């Protein structure tokens, strides 16, 4: 099993899919923050991470966000809105894998995004598009079995681009507990994981690993009996080493 630490040497505990489900439940049902607040925090941090990756690019930037129908997709849609709000020089193209199956929270994010200058694009239109950065917000930690046919097609498209890929929480197609891939998976340039690193975040597909604070209080971590010390200091987004 991999271990994770900050650049200052602080060990950060990792969680399996089952533990992360419990942590989300504790936050949503007991301690807070609620799902919408966590999604907002995740999306804003994802937008900041994207800006960090394109800061040396040309003035006119195109970012393509590939978003799934659940919580991971909602975070990606939220990031798309934040990026679109920043500048008209950033062209935001949002591709939804299953636009008719969006969760309630993801649908809410889509509604807000529709009021920006960003545009939705179809899966089929991606074949004629390129970008300076691709954001992978397709599946997340809940993967159970091989990706669907549509998700597989999108993963294959992302991987064949020469564009850097920023994955949200875990590269799509990777089992968040084991690190194994039951089917096609993303080879990320950078992965921004949420709250805590997942035990399946291994060197290789993960790329550079960054950790984002989504507002979960220490008491929630303690209820999972985790040896948790807040690693963020003065930043909500920090790099981690995988060992």
N, C-alpha and C positions, 0 to 999 in steps of 0.2 A: 504494500500500500504506500502511495506517495505521501509525503509530508509537505506542508505549506508554511512559509514564513515570510514576514515582511523584510524589507531591505535593511531594517534595523535589527533583525534577528529574532523578532517575536514569533513564536509558533502560533499558528491559527488553526483551530480545529476544523475538520472536514465532516460532511454529513452525507449519508446515503439518501436515495430518493425517499425512502420511507420516513427518515428523520426530517427531511425538508418538508414533506407533507404535514407532519406533526407540528413543525415550527410555524408554518403558514397558518395552520388551524389555531394554534395558541394565540398568534398575533391577531387574527381576524375575529376570533370568538371571545378572547379574554383580555389581552393586554393592549390591543391596538398596535400599530395603525391598521386601518381597514384595507381591503383589497385595492380600492381606487387610489388611496394615498401611496401604498407601496408601488403600484404600477406607475404612478406619476413620478415618484422618486427614481424608479428604475429607468424610465424613459428619459428623464432629464440627464441622469448620469451617462446613459448610452449616447445621448447627443453630445455631451462633453467629450466622451472618449472618441467619438467620430471626428470631432473638430481637431482633437489632438493628432489624429492620424492623417488629416488632410492639410495640416497647417503649412506645409511646404509646397502645396499644389498651386496651380495657376488660379487666377482670380475667378474664373467661371468654373464652378464645381457641379458635377452631377453625382448624386448619391442615390443608389437604388436600395430600397428596403424590402426584403422578402419577409412577409409576416404570416404566421399561422393563425388559427382561429381561436386559440386559447389565451392564457395569461402571457405567454412568451410573445405571441403576436401582438397583444395589446400594448406591451412595453415597446415593441418596435414601432407601432403606429404612433404612440405618444412621442417617441424620439423623432419621428418624421415631422410631427407638428412643431416641436421645439426647433428643429433645424430649419424648417420653412419660415418660422417666425423671425429668424436671425437676420436673413438677408435675401434680397431678390436675386443675388448673384449665385445662391445655392439652389440648384435645380433638384427638387425632390420628387422621385418617382416611387410610388408605393405599389407593390404587387402583393395582393392577397391570395393565398393558396385556396381558400374556401370562403369567398365573400358572403355566401348565403348561410354559413354555419358559425358565424362569429359569436363568441360568448357575449353576455350582456356588457361586461366591462370593456371588451375589445370593440364592441359596437359603439359604445359611448365615445371611445377614443377616435373611432372613425368619423363620427359625427363632428367632433371638434376639428379634426384634420380637414374636413371638407370645406371649412371656411378659410383655409390658407391658400397660398398660390401653388402648393404642391398638387401633383396629379396622380390619380390612380391609373395603373397600366395593367393590361391582361398578361397572363402567363405566356400566351402565344406571342405577344409583342416583344418579349425579352430577347428573342433570337436576333433582332435587328438593333439592339441597344448595347451601349457600353457605358462605363461609369468610372469615376475616380475612386469610388469606394462602394463596396456592397455590405449591407448590414443583414446578417442572418438572424432573424427572429422567428424562425419557422416552427421549431418543435419544443426545445427546452428540456427541463429535467424529467418530464412526465413520460418520455418515450417508453413504450412497452411493446417490443417486437419490432419488426422491420417498418420503415417509413411507408406511408401510403404511396400509391402510384404517382399522384400529383407531387407529393413531397420529394419522392425520388427524382422526378424530372427536374424539379427546382434545384435540388442538391447537385445534380449532374451539371446543370447550367452554371451554377455558381463556381464549381470547381474547375470548369474549363476556361474561365476567364483569367486574365493575367492581373486583374484588379485585386488589391488587398481586400480581405474579408474580415469583418468584425462580427463575432458571434455573441449573442446575448445568452448569458448563464452557462451554456455548454454548447459545443458545436453540434448542430442538428445531425441526428443519426447515431450519436454516441450515447450508450447507456450511462446514465449519470452515477450509477452505483459502481459498476464494474469497469467502465472505460472501454468495454468491447463494443463492436459495431455489428448488429445483426443484419445490416444491409448497407446501402450507400450512406456516406457520412461526409461532413464538411471538414476540410483541412483549413483551419482558421489561421489568419495572420495574428489576430489577437482575440482573446475571449474575455469578456467582462462578466464575471459571475456575481451573483447577488447574495448578500447577507453573509454567506460562508461558502468556501470552496466545496465542490461536490467531489466525492471520493473517486469518481470516474474521470476527473480532469487530469489527464496524464500528458507527459511530454510528447510532442508529435502533433496530433490533431489540434491541441489546445492553442498552440502558438504562444505568444506572450500572454501571461495571465494577470488580469487586474481584478480587484475586488471592489464592489460598490456597496455603500451603505444605503439601505432602503428604509431606515427609520425604526427597525425592530429594537425594542428596549432590552437591556441586559437581563431583566427578569424572565423574558421569554426564552432566552438561551439557557438560563439556569434551570428552567422547568424540564429541559431535555437532559439535565445532568451533564452539561458541557462545561469544560474548563475554559471559560471564555473571558478574555480581556479585550476590551475594545481596541482594535488595531489602527483606527483611522487618524488619531491625533488631530491635526488641523485640516485634514482633507477628507472628503466623502468618497474619494476614488483613489486607490493606491495599487501599485504593482506588487505582485507576490512572486516568490521563487518556488519552483516545484523541485522537490528533492526525493 
